[in-house]
Amino acid sequence: MKSSRKEREVRAPSQGAFLGAWRDMRKVEPRADGGEISRDTSVEIDPKHRQLTALAGVAVAIALLMPGISARQQVASGWELVVLGIAQDAGIPQLGCEQSPCKDMREGKRKPERVASIGLVNRALGLSYLFDATPDMVSQLGTLNGGRVPTGVFLTHGHIGHYTGLMYFGRESLDAKAVPVHGTERMTGFLANNGPWSQLVSRKNIELRALKPDSSIRLEGGVFVTPFLVPHRDEFTDTVGYLIQRDGHRALFIPDIDQWSRWNANLRGLVDTVELAFLDGTFASADELPGRSIADIPHPLIPATRELLKGSSGRVWFIHLNHTNRELGAPDVVSDGQRFVF
């Protein structure tokens, strides 16, 4: 398992200096899911969560290190952030689902929805980065870069919709050569020590690169990527979200989290520092899974997140929707194929 940065990646500046920018932000007391977000962003918290309170400062401070560019230059930069799927891990239509929208999709009345993923691409530079390797990865790379091997893959965690697409780099498919795959120590350790994923490592189809939460890396083209821990059902790995930055553009990607109230970070304050926030929109209602308890698979509810972030300066987009979610198609649910200048 490799943790050194090669070729297109170098260490970004230390984030310790960014704490002040985050602590100086206004404090809020939002409500969501019956709980409260941490109110005082200036207090010290458990070390394993300290990086979360610094994250908004990271966004501000890294931006200050980047030279300003005009709107015309931004368009000419060639960078795009592309939405590659919006569905929960099992996709839509989902196995066993016989009602709408699954029924409509099977009858060809509505297009299926691919599993949630986003990508960053610059065709002029020949660079493309994939965030989560889903079971739909082959078609998603077709959308992102014409079906080529990505420059790098960033994984959020070890649930089926977020890493199993790595199988297409293996001997039965492409038999790829050293595709950089980024994840936490637990994520990369899971891949290295459990088959069939370990075969991808031993055959050098993928090259694992361990990320340290709260530590940015800089990719070719001036892109900064910062992972941060979020609370989730971490049966096999931990779970991260990502802050993605380039020349003043900042995007937040958190497709999975148990509840905002369980996260030792000020979500409202963080969203106010970014341009785009792609957030967990798995469920709209606590009773939308007949015969199953949402407590076994907790996620924040879309209406509660809307209330929490009402009036925020960052554009909030919901992603990772379950097939039962009545909000599918809502104006603030992002669409597969949607593109943003980055």
GUROZA-684272 format. One line per field, with one value per residue (C-alpha): residue in three letters; residue number from 1; chain; x, y, z. Coordinates in steps of 0.5 Angstrom, whole numbers. Layout:
aa: [ALA:...];
i: [NUM:...];
ch: [A:...];
x: [X:...];
y: [Y:...];
z: [Z:...];
This chain:
aa: [MET:LYS:SER:SER:ARG:LYS:GLU:ARG:GLU:VAL:ARG:ALA:PRO:SER:GLN:GLY:ALA:PHE:LEU:GLY:ALA:TRP:ARG:ASP:MET:ARG:LYS:VAL:GLU:PRO:ARG:ALA:ASP:GLY:GLY:GLU:ILE:SER:ARG:ASP:THR:SER:VAL:GLU:ILE:ASP:PRO:LYS:HIS:ARG:GLN:LEU:THR:ALA:LEU:ALA:GLY:VAL:ALA:VAL:ALA:ILE:ALA:LEU:LEU:MET:PRO:GLY:ILE:SER:ALA:ARG:GLN:GLN:VAL:ALA:SER:GLY:TRP:GLU:LEU:VAL:VAL:LEU:GLY:ILE:ALA:GLN:ASP:ALA:GLY:ILE:PRO:GLN:LEU:GLY:CYS:GLU:GLN:SER:PRO:CYS:LYS:ASP:MET:ARG:GLU:GLY:LYS:ARG:LYS:PRO:GLU:ARG:VAL:ALA:SER:ILE:GLY:LEU:VAL:ASN:ARG:ALA:LEU:GLY:LEU:SER:TYR:LEU:PHE:ASP:ALA:THR:PRO:ASP:MET:VAL:SER:GLN:LEU:GLY:THR:LEU:ASN:GLY:GLY:ARG:VAL:PRO:THR:GLY:VAL:PHE:LEU:THR:HIS:GLY:HIS:ILE:GLY:HIS:TYR:THR:GLY:LEU:MET:TYR:PHE:GLY:ARG:GLU:SER:LEU:ASP:ALA:LYS:ALA:VAL:PRO:VAL:HIS:GLY:THR:GLU:ARG:MET:THR:GLY:PHE:LEU:ALA:ASN:ASN:GLY:PRO:TRP:SER:GLN:LEU:VAL:SER:ARG:LYS:ASN:ILE:GLU:LEU:ARG:ALA:LEU:LYS:PRO:ASP:SER:SER:ILE:ARG:LEU:GLU:GLY:GLY:VAL:PHE:VAL:THR:PRO:PHE:LEU:VAL:PRO:HIS:ARG:ASP:GLU:PHE:THR:ASP:THR:VAL:GLY:TYR:LEU:ILE:GLN:ARG:ASP:GLY:HIS:ARG:ALA:LEU:PHE:ILE:PRO:ASP:ILE:ASP:GLN:TRP:SER:ARG:TRP:ASN:ALA:ASN:LEU:ARG:GLY:LEU:VAL:ASP:THR:VAL:GLU:LEU:ALA:PHE:LEU:ASP:GLY:THR:PHE:ALA:SER:ALA:ASP:GLU:LEU:PRO:GLY:ARG:SER:ILE:ALA:ASP:ILE:PRO:HIS:PRO:LEU:ILE:PRO:ALA:THR:ARG:GLU:LEU:LEU:LYS:GLY:SER:SER:GLY:ARG:VAL:TRP:PHE:ILE:HIS:LEU:ASN:HIS:THR:ASN:ARG:GLU:LEU:GLY:ALA:PRO:ASP:VAL:VAL:SER:ASP:GLY:GLN:ARG:PHE:VAL:PHE];
i: [1:2:3:4:5:6:7:8:9:10:11:12:13:14:15:16:17:18:19:20:21:22:23:24:25:26:27:28:29:30:31:32:33:34:35:36:37:38:39:40:41:42:43:44:45:46:47:48:49:50:51:52:53:54:55:56:57:58:59:60:61:62:63:64:65:66:67:68:69:70:71:72:73:74:75:76:77:78:79:80:81:82:83:84:85:86:87:88:89:90:91:92:93:94:95:96:97:98:99:100:101:102:103:104:105:106:107:108:109:110:111:112:113:114:115:116:117:118:119:120:121:122:123:124:125:126:127:128:129:130:131:132:133:134:135:136:137:138:139:140:141:142:143:144:145:146:147:148:149:150:151:152:153:154:155:156:157:158:159:160:161:162:163:164:165:166:167:168:169:170:171:172:173:174:175:176:177:178:179:180:181:182:183:184:185:186:187:188:189:190:191:192:193:194:195:196:197:198:199:200:201:202:203:204:205:206:207:208:209:210:211:212:213:214:215:216:217:218:219:220:221:222:223:224:225:226:227:228:229:230:231:232:233:234:235:236:237:238:239:240:241:242:243:244:245:246:247:248:249:250:251:252:253:254:255:256:257:258:259:260:261:262:263:264:265:266:267:268:269:270:271:272:273:274:275:276:277:278:279:280:281:282:283:284:285:286:287:288:289:290:291:292:293:294:295:296:297:298:299:300:301:302:303:304:305:306:307:308:309:310:311:312:313:314:315:316:317:318:319:320:321:322:323:324:325:326:327:328:329:330:331:332:333:334:335:336:337:338:339:340:341:342];
ch: [A:A:A:A:A:A:A:A:A:A:A:A:A:A:A:A:A:A:A:A:A:A:A:A:A:A:A:A:A:A:A:A:A:A:A:A:A:A:A:A:A:A:A:A:A:A:A:A:A:A:A:A:A:A:A:A:A:A:A:A:A:A:A:A:A:A:A:A:A:A:A:A:A:A:A:A:A:A:A:A:A:A:A:A:A:A:A:A:A:A:A:A:A:A:A:A:A:A:A:A:A:A:A:A:A:A:A:A:A:A:A:A:A:A:A:A:A:A:A:A:A:A:A:A:A:A:A:A:A:A:A:A:A:A:A:A:A:A:A:A:A:A:A:A:A:A:A:A:A:A:A:A:A:A:A:A:A:A:A:A:A:A:A:A:A:A:A:A:A:A:A:A:A:A:A:A:A:A:A:A:A:A:A:A:A:A:A:A:A:A:A:A:A:A:A:A:A:A:A:A:A:A:A:A:A:A:A:A:A:A:A:A:A:A:A:A:A:A:A:A:A:A:A:A:A:A:A:A:A:A:A:A:A:A:A:A:A:A:A:A:A:A:A:A:A:A:A:A:A:A:A:A:A:A:A:A:A:A:A:A:A:A:A:A:A:A:A:A:A:A:A:A:A:A:A:A:A:A:A:A:A:A:A:A:A:A:A:A:A:A:A:A:A:A:A:A:A:A:A:A:A:A:A:A:A:A:A:A:A:A:A:A:A:A:A:A:A:A:A:A:A:A:A:A:A:A:A:A:A:A:A:A:A:A:A:A:A:A:A:A:A:A];
x: [0:3:2:7:5:8:8:2:1:4:3:-2:0:-1:-8:-7:-6:-13:-17:-17:-21:-26:-27:-28:-34:-41:-44:-51:-56:-59:-64:-64:-67:-68:-61:-57:-50:-44:-46:-39:-34:-28:-28:-23:-26:-24:-18:-21:-26:-22:-21:-28:-28:-22:-25:-29:-22:-19:-23:-22:-15:-13:-17:-13:-7:-10:-9:-16:-19:-24:-31:-28:-22:-26:-30:-23:-20:-23:-25:-32:-35:-40:-45:-45:-51:-55:-58:-57:-52:-57:-59:-66:-70:-68:-68:-75:-78:-85:-88:-86:-81:-78:-84:-84:-77:-77:-83:-78:-83:-77:-70:-66:-62:-54:-51:-49:-42:-39:-32:-28:-25:-21:-21:-15:-10:-13:-14:-20:-22:-27:-31:-33:-32:-40:-43:-44:-37:-36:-42:-40:-33:-36:-40:-34:-28:-30:-29:-22:-18:-19:-13:-15:-20:-23:-27:-31:-32:-33:-41:-43:-45:-38:-32:-34:-33:-26:-27:-27:-20:-18:-16:-23:-24:-19:-13:-11:-4:-3:-9:-9:-14:-14:-18:-17:-12:-18:-21:-14:-13:-19:-18:-11:-13:-19:-21:-22:-20:-13:-12:-13:-7:-2:-3:-2:-8:-9:-4:-7:-5:-7:-10:-10:-17:-16:-10:-10:-7:-6:-7:-4:-8:-8:-14:-14:-17:-19:-22:-26:-29:-36:-40:-43:-45:-37:-37:-31:-28:-29:-33:-30:-33:-29:-28:-25:-22:-19:-18:-24:-28:-30:-35:-37:-39:-42:-46:-47:-48:-52:-54:-52:-53:-48:-42:-38:-38:-42:-45:-49:-42:-38:-44:-43:-36:-37:-40:-43:-45:-47:-51:-54:-61:-62:-69:-75:-79:-78:-83:-82:-79:-85:-82:-76:-73:-70:-66:-62:-60:-60:-59:-61:-68:-68:-74:-70:-63:-67:-69:-62:-59:-65:-61:-54:-50:-47:-52:-54:-56:-58:-55:-55:-63:-66:-72:-77:-75:-81:-77:-74:-74:-75:-71:-66:-64:-58:-59:-55:-50:-51:-44:-41:-36:-30];
y: [0:7:13:17:22:21:25:29:30:34:36:42:47:45:46:48:55:55:54:61:63:57:60:67:65:67:61:58:54:50:44:38:31:32:34:40:42:44:51:53:52:55:50:44:37:30:29:25:30:36:36:37:44:46:45:51:55:50:52:60:59:55:59:65:62:61:67:70:69:72:69:69:65:60:58:57:53:47:44:41:38:32:29:21:18:20:14:10:4:-1:4:5:1:-3:-11:-13:-6:-7:0:7:9:2:0:6:5:-2:-1:5:11:14:13:9:12:11:10:17:19:25:27:32:33:37:34:39:37:29:29:26:24:20:20:13:7:5:-1:3:6:3:8:13:14:14:20:23:22:17:11:12:10:16:19:18:15:17:13:15:8:1:0:-3:3:6:2:-5:-1:-3:-10:-7:-5:-13:-19:-21:-14:-8:-11:-4:-2:2:6:11:9:14:12:12:8:3:4:2:-3:-7:-7:-10:-15:-18:-22:-21:-14:-16:-19:-12:-10:-16:-16:-8:-7:-1:3:4:11:12:19:22:26:33:33:36:33:38:34:37:42:46:42:41:35:34:28:29:24:23:19:13:5:4:-4:-5:2:9:14:21:26:31:38:39:46:49:57:59:54:50:43:39:32:28:22:18:20:18:24:32:32:27:30:35:40:46:44:51:54:50:50:58:57:53:54:47:42:35:32:26:26:18:19:24:21:16:11:10:3:-1:-7:-4:1:7:7:1:5:12:18:25:27:32:36:37:38:44:47:47:50:55:61:59:62:55:52:45:39:33:26:19:18:11:9:10:17:22:28:24:30:36:42:41:34:34:31:25:29:36:40:45:50:49];
z: [0:-2:1:-3:-8:-15:-21:-21:-14:-9:-1:-1:5:12:14:21:19:17:23:25:18:20:28:26:22:25:29:28:32:26:28:24:25:32:34:34:30:34:36:38:32:37:42:41:40:40:36:31:29:29:22:21:25:20:14:12:14:9:3:5:6:0:-5:-2:-5:-12:-16:-18:-25:-29:-32:-39:-36:-32:-38:-42:-37:-39:-33:-31:-26:-28:-25:-27:-23:-17:-14:-8:-8:-11:-17:-20:-22:-16:-15:-12:-13:-17:-16:-19:-21:-22:-26:-31:-32:-34:-39:-42:-40:-36:-36:-30:-25:-25:-18:-15:-17:-19:-24:-25:-32:-37:-44:-46:-41:-41:-34:-31:-23:-21:-14:-12:-17:-17:-21:-26:-27:-34:-37:-32:-35:-42:-40:-36:-41:-47:-43:-42:-35:-30:-28:-21:-17:-10:-6:0:4:3:1:-5:-9:-8:-9:-13:-20:-19:-21:-28:-28:-27:-31:-33:-36:-38:-34:-32:-30:-24:-24:-17:-12:-6:0:8:11:13:6:2:8:6:-1:0:5:2:-4:-10:-9:-6:-13:-16:-12:-13:-20:-20:-24:-18:-14:-7:-4:3:5:11:13:14:9:2:-4:-10:-17:-24:-26:-19:-16:-9:-6:2:5:12:16:17:21:18:18:18:18:14:13:15:11:8:4:0:-1:-8:-10:-16:-18:-13:-15:-9:-9:-3:-4:2:-1:5:13:18:21:21:28:29:26:30:24:23:16:15:16:11:6:6:4:-2:-9:-10:-4:-7:0:2:0:1:4:4:9:15:13:6:7:9:13:15:20:17:24:21:15:18:13:14:11:5:8:15:11:7:13:16:10:8:5:5:0:-3:-8:-5:-9:-7:-9:-7:-7:-6:-11:-6:-5:-7:-8:-15:-20:-15:-17:-12:-14:-18:-25:-28:-34:-31:-32:-28:-30:-25];
